[in-house]
């Protein structure tokens, strides 16, 4: 049984202080999604969420980037962000 990620609340906060860092939280129905995969499309940059659903991606390139969140049992979600440093 697959649970769709339509109820996923994906919060992204883009910080563009010199290094281009994105911090965010992944949750579903108000509960954190632990150990979800979070990556930047078409790069080798990625991480997993912690026990509270938090993540941080650092050293991101400038320009339009697509953040991809995936986890078994959920539909993959993508969010575009514009980074300037």
Secondary structure, 3 states (H helix, E strand, C coil): CCCCHHHEEEEEEEECCCCCEEEEEEEECCEECCCCEEEECCCCCEEECCCCCEEEECCCCCEEEEEEEECCCCCCEEEEEEECC
